[in-house]
Amino acid sequence: MQAKAIGRPPKFSTSDRFRVKADLPAPADFRERVGTIVVQGPSKGEYTVRLDDDLSTVTYLQSNWLELIEDLSR
């Protein structure tokens, strides 16, 4: 018998495009920046991300700071 997963499913998936929310609680340095989810983690509710305006920097952001950018080409 397979065990059921506990808790909510992840809010984002690897390679999802996002924008950091313009309001609190997102840190001012990241507000309205756009990027890509690299991987879920390092901890629950965090994502490793790469920001479009600085591809050399990989950082961690909390999921409640992010909003999904829908693919308008579909």
GUNU-480152 format. One record per atom (N, C-alpha, C, O, CB): atom name; z, x, y negated. Coordinates in steps of 0.05 Angstrom, whole numbers. Atoms other than C-alpha are relative to their C-alpha. Glycine has a CB too. Layout:
N
> atom|w|u|v
> CA|Z|X|Y .
...
END
This chain:
74
> atom|w|u|v
> N|0|17|24 .
> CA|0|0|0 .
> C|0|18|-25 .
> O|15|37|-27 .
> CB|24|-19|0 .
> N|3|-16|24 .
> CA|-20|27|-68 .
> C|20|-9|-21 .
> O|23|-33|-26 .
> CB|-29|-2|-11 .
> N|-19|7|21 .
> CA|32|30|-123 .
> C|-14|-9|-26 .
> O|-36|1|-32 .
> CB|18|24|-7 .
> N|11|10|25 .
> CA|18|-8|-188 .
> C|8|19|-22 .
> O|30|30|-23 .
> CB|9|-28|-6 .
> N|-6|-16|24 .
> CA|14|31|-253 .
> C|19|-15|-18 .
> O|16|-40|-21 .
> CB|-26|8|-15 .
> N|-19|13|18 .
> CA|71|17|-300 .
> C|-7|6|-29 .
> O|-16|29|-35 .
> CB|29|10|6 .
> N|5|-4|29 .
> CA|61|7|-375 .
> C|-28|-8|-7 .
> O|-44|-18|10 .
> CB|4|29|-7 .
> N|27|8|11 .
> CA|0|-5|-418 .
> C|-20|21|7 .
> O|-14|45|10 .
> CB|2|-4|-30 .
> N|21|-19|-4 .
> CA|-67|27|-404 .
> C|-4|17|-25 .
> O|4|8|-47 .
> CB|-26|-14|8 .
> N|5|-17|24 .
> CA|-87|84|-451 .
> C|-17|-15|-21 .
> O|-35|-31|-13 .
> CB|-14|26|8 .
> N|14|14|22 .
> CA|-113|59|-519 .
> C|-28|11|-3 .
> O|-46|-4|-10 .
> CB|16|3|-26 .
> N|26|-14|3 .
> CA|-171|110|-520 .
> C|-7|14|25 .
> O|10|20|42 .
> CB|1|19|-24 .
> N|10|-16|-22 .
> CA|-214|147|-470 .
> C|-12|25|-10 .
> O|-18|28|-34 .
> CB|-22|-17|16 .
> N|13|-25|7 .
> CA|-242|217|-470 .
> C|-28|-6|-12 .
> O|-42|-22|-1 .
> CB|-2|19|24 .
> N|25|1|14 .
> CA|-302|223|-517 .
> C|-2|-25|-19 .
> O|-23|-29|-32 .
> CB|-23|-1|19 .
> N|0|22|20 .
> CA|-283|160|-557 .
> C|-1|12|-28 .
> O|11|32|-33 .
> CB|24|-19|4 .
> N|1|-8|28 .
> CA|-298|166|-631 .
> C|22|-16|-15 .
> O|26|-40|-9 .
> CB|-28|-5|-13 .
> N|-22|13|14 .
> CA|-241|150|-679 .
> C|0|7|-29 .
> O|-13|27|-38 .
> CB|27|7|13 .
> N|-6|-6|28 .
> CA|-220|148|-752 .
> C|30|-2|-3 .
> O|42|-20|8 .
> CB|-15|-20|-20 .
> N|-29|1|5 .
> CA|-149|164|-774 .
> C|4|-22|-22 .
> O|-10|-22|-42 .
> CB|11|28|-9 .
> N|-5|22|19 .
> CA|-121|103|-810 .
> C|7|11|-28 .
> O|18|33|-30 .
> CB|24|-18|10 .
> N|-4|-9|27 .
> CA|-117|107|-885 .
> C|28|-4|-11 .
> O|35|6|-32 .
> CB|-20|-15|-18 .
> N|-27|7|10 .
> CA|-46|81|-891 .
> C|22|14|17 .
> O|16|29|35 .
> CB|4|-30|1 .
> N|-23|-11|-15 .
> CA|23|101|-867 .
> C|0|-12|28 .
> O|-10|-35|31 .
> CB|27|-6|-14 .
> N|-16|-24|-1 .
> CA|47|126|-817 .
> C|-16|25|3 .
> O|-5|47|7 .
> CB|20|-2|21 .
> N|16|-24|-4 .
> CA|-12|174|-811 .
> C|6|20|-21 .
> O|8|13|-45 .
> CB|-30|-8|0 .
> N|-6|-20|20 .
> CA|2|240|-845 .
> C|-24|2|-20 .
> O|-47|0|-12 .
> CB|4|27|14 .
> N|20|-1|21 .
> CA|-36|248|-911 .
> C|-22|20|6 .
> O|-45|15|-1 .
> CB|14|7|-26 .
> N|20|-20|-6 .
> CA|-72|310|-887 .
> C|-22|-10|19 .
> O|-44|1|20 .
> CB|13|25|12 .
> N|19|10|-20 .
> CA|-107|270|-832 .
> C|-13|-27|-8 .
> O|-33|-34|5 .
> CB|13|-2|26 .
> N|10|27|7 .
> CA|-120|202|-866 .
> C|-30|-1|-5 .
> O|-40|16|-20 .
> CB|15|-11|-23 .
> N|28|6|3 .
> CA|-191|176|-862 .
> C|-19|22|12 .
> O|-43|20|8 .
> CB|-7|-3|-28 .
> N|17|-20|-13 .
> CA|-216|237|-822 .
> C|-10|-12|26 .
> O|2|-30|38 .
> CB|16|26|5 .
> N|13|10|-24 .
> CA|-263|224|-764 .
> C|-2|22|21 .
> O|-4|45|14 .
> CB|-29|-11|-7 .
> N|2|-20|-21 .
> CA|-266|257|-697 .
> C|-5|-12|28 .
> O|-13|-36|30 .
> CB|25|16|1 .
> N|4|8|-28 .
> CA|-270|253|-621 .
> C|24|6|17 .
> O|37|27|13 .
> CB|-25|15|12 .
> N|-22|-4|-19 .
> CA|-217|245|-567 .
> C|-9|21|20 .
> O|-30|17|33 .
> CB|9|-27|14 .
> N|6|-21|-20 .
> CA|-217|308|-524 .
> C|13|-6|26 .
> O|1|-4|48 .
> CB|9|28|-10 .
> N|-15|6|-25 .
> CA|-163|288|-474 .
> C|25|-16|-8 .
> O|35|-14|-30 .
> CB|8|26|15 .
> N|-25|15|5 .
> CA|-104|241|-468 .
> C|24|20|5 .
> O|24|35|24 .
> CB|3|-24|19 .
> N|-23|-17|-2 .
> CA|-38|277|-479 .
> C|1|21|-22 .
> O|-18|21|-38 .
> CB|1|14|27 .
> N|-17|-11|-20 .
> CA|0|325|-483 .
> C|23|-19|9 .
> O|34|-16|30 .
> CB|11|25|-9 .
> N|-22|18|-8 .
> CA|52|269|-483 .
> C|-10|-29|-3 .
> O|-32|-34|-14 .
> CB|26|4|-16 .
> N|7|28|1 .
> CA|50|193|-476 .
> C|-4|-9|-29 .
> O|13|-3|-46 .
> CB|21|-17|14 .
> N|5|10|27 .
> CA|19|160|-538 .
> C|-13|21|-18 .
> O|-16|15|-42 .
> CB|25|-9|-12 .
> N|13|-21|15 .
> CA|-14|225|-561 .
> C|-27|6|12 .
> O|-32|2|36 .
> CB|17|26|-2 .
> N|26|-8|-9 .
> CA|-85|248|-557 .
> C|-7|28|-12 .
> O|0|33|-35 .
> CB|-22|-21|-8 .
> N|11|-25|10 .
> CA|-116|317|-563 .
> C|-27|-7|-12 .
> O|-44|-19|1 .
> CB|-3|22|23 .
> N|24|8|15 .
> CA|-172|310|-615 .
> C|-13|23|-13 .
> O|-1|44|-18 .
> CB|7|-22|-20 .
> N|16|-19|16 .
> CA|-227|349|-649 .
> C|-10|-15|-24 .
> O|-23|-36|-21 .
> CB|-23|14|17 .
> N|9|14|24 .
> CA|-241|330|-721 .
> C|-27|10|-9 .
> O|-33|34|-7 .
> CB|21|5|-23 .
> N|28|-6|7 .
> CA|-313|328|-745 .
> C|-2|21|-23 .
> O|-21|37|-23 .
> CB|-15|-25|-8 .
> N|2|-18|23 .
> CA|-299|366|-810 .
> C|11|28|5 .
> O|10|45|-12 .
> CB|14|-13|-23 .
> N|-10|-27|-8 .
> CA|-267|425|-773 .
> C|0|2|30 .
> O|20|0|43 .
> CB|30|4|-11 .
> N|4|0|-29 .
> CA|-295|433|-703 .
> C|15|22|14 .
> O|19|21|38 .
> CB|-29|3|6 .
> N|-15|-22|-13 .
> CA|-256|497|-691 .
> C|29|-7|5 .
> O|43|7|20 .
> CB|-2|25|-18 .
> N|-28|8|-3 .
> CA|-189|461|-696 .
> C|2|-24|19 .
> O|-11|-44|16 .
> CB|12|-7|-27 .
> N|-7|22|-18 .
> CA|-162|419|-639 .
> C|30|-5|-5 .
> O|46|13|-6 .
> CB|-5|8|31 .
> N|-27|7|7 .
> CA|-98|381|-655 .
> C|9|-25|16 .
> O|-8|-36|30 .
> CB|3|-5|-30 .
> N|-11|24|-14 .
> CA|-54|325|-628 .
> C|7|-21|-20 .
> O|20|-15|-40 .
> CB|25|8|17 .
> N|-6|22|18 .
> CA|-50|257|-661 .
> C|11|-23|17 .
> O|4|-27|40 .
> CB|-25|-9|-16 .
> N|-11|23|-14 .
> CA|-10|195|-643 .
> C|-19|-23|0 .
> O|-35|-27|-20 .
> CB|27|-8|-14 .
> N|19|22|-2 .
> CA|-48|134|-620 .
> C|2|-21|-22 .
> O|-18|-33|-30 .
> CB|3|-13|27 .
> N|-4|20|21 .
> CA|-18|89|-673 .
> C|-12|9|-27 .
> O|-12|-7|-46 .
> CB|29|-7|-3 .
> N|13|-10|24 .
> CA|-51|132|-727 .
> C|-30|-4|1 .
> O|-44|-2|-19 .
> CB|6|29|-4 .
> N|29|0|-4 .
> CA|-121|122|-698 .
> C|-12|-28|3 .
> O|2|-47|12 .
> CB|-7|16|25 .
> N|15|25|-5 .
> CA|-173|66|-698 .
> C|-27|8|11 .
> O|-39|28|3 .
> CB|-3|-17|-27 .
> N|25|-5|-14 .
> CA|-234|64|-653 .
> C|-23|-6|-19 .
> O|-23|-26|-33 .
> CB|-2|-17|25 .
> N|25|5|15 .
> CA|-302|71|-686 .
> C|-19|-11|21 .
> O|-27|2|40 .
> CB|-12|26|-13 .
> N|18|13|-19 .
> CA|-348|22|-651 .
> C|-28|13|-3 .
> O|-36|20|-25 .
> CB|-1|-30|-6 .
> N|27|-11|0 .
> CA|-417|48|-632 .
> C|-19|-22|-10 .
> O|-24|-41|5 .
> CB|-9|10|28 .
> N|17|21|12 .
> CA|-463|8|-678 .
> C|-29|1|10 .
> O|-44|-17|4 .
> CB|0|3|-30 .
> N|27|-3|-10 .
> CA|-526|33|-643 .
> C|-5|-17|25 .
> O|-28|-20|34 .
> CB|-6|29|7 .
> N|3|16|-24 .
> CA|-513|-12|-582 .
> C|-10|-28|-7 .
> O|-14|-44|12 .
> CB|26|-2|15 .
END
